[in-house]
Each structure stands twice: as structure tokens, then as C-alpha cells.
Amino acid sequence: MGTFSVTSKGQVTVPKAVRQKLGIRTGSQVRFSIVGDRVELARVDAHAPVSESGAAMLRRKRAAVPADFDVASLLRPRRDGR
């Protein structure tokens, strides 16, 4: 996996592959456990696992456009000349 440095604040970056495997995202709760001479990291909250492709990770602020929406209607000139 690699070797990582600890910052002056005691922070370490969790590698992307580990975050994806465990479903760890911004705001996720994690637990550290000392087992012998090593530390284990586990996700506490129940977020759905994140796909490797990143599909469906973005959230929209606006409502979805209806499936039957006619995009060409936006390109047609209006009667009022605009």
C-alpha cells in the first residue's frame, strides 16, 4: 500500500483505494482500534459503498429534467424576437 507521513496535527491521508473499499467519504465516522502493535481503521456509519467509476457521486441542487424535454425548443427563435 505504501508509507505515509503523519502531519504535526496527527493527520494521515487515507489512500483512495482504502476509502473506496470501505465506503469512506467526507463526513464519514471511523474508529481506530489498537490490536497488538498495529492500528486498525473501521468505518462506523453505514454509507453505501462508492463505486470505482464514481458514477452517481454528484448531487444536484435542481430537479431533474423530464425525459421528454425537447432540447431543440431552446434553439428555436421566439415570436417576440428574442
N, C-alpha and C positions, 0 to 999 in steps of 0.2 A: 504494500500500500504506500509506503514512503515514511519519511521522517518529517515532523513538523515542529516549528518553534512556538514556544509559549510567550505571549506578549507580557509587558510589565503589569498589565491588569489581570493576568492569569487566563487570557483567552487563547483558544486554539481554533483554527478553521477546520470544520468537519468536511472532509472531502466530498465532492459532488456525488460520487458513486455510492458512498455510505448514506448520504442524505436521501438519495433516490430509493435505495434499497429499503431503508427504514421509514420512508414517507415523512421525513423531517422537512418542514417548511418554516417560513417566517412565523413566529409566534408559537411554534410547537413547544411542548413541555418535554424535557428529557430528564432522565435520572442517571446519576453516576453511582456505581457500586464498586467497592474495593474488594477484590477477590484475590487473596494471596498477595502477590507482589505486582498485580496489574489492576487496571481500572476498566470496568465495563460501562458502556453507554447504552441506554434503552429509551425508546420513545414512550411517554406516559399517555398522551392523549390519543384519541382514535381517529386521526385523519386518514382519509382514503389514500392508498399508495399512489405515488405520482408515476405516470408512465414515462418511459425513457425518451419518448419523442417530444414530450412537453405539450402534447395535444390537450386542449381544454383547460389549460392553466390560466388563461386570461379571463378576467371577469369584465362584463360590460356594464356601463353605467346606464345606458339607454336600452329600451326594449328592443327585442329582435325585429328585424324587418320581415314582414309577411312573405311567405314563399311565393305568392302570386304577384309580388310587387313588380311593376313594369319599369325597369331602369331607363328604357328608351323614352319614357314620358318626361323625364327630366331634361332631355336634349331637344325636345320639340319646342319651337317658338310659341310663346303665348299670344293670345289675341290682343293683349294690351301692349304688345311691342317689347316686352322685357326679355 
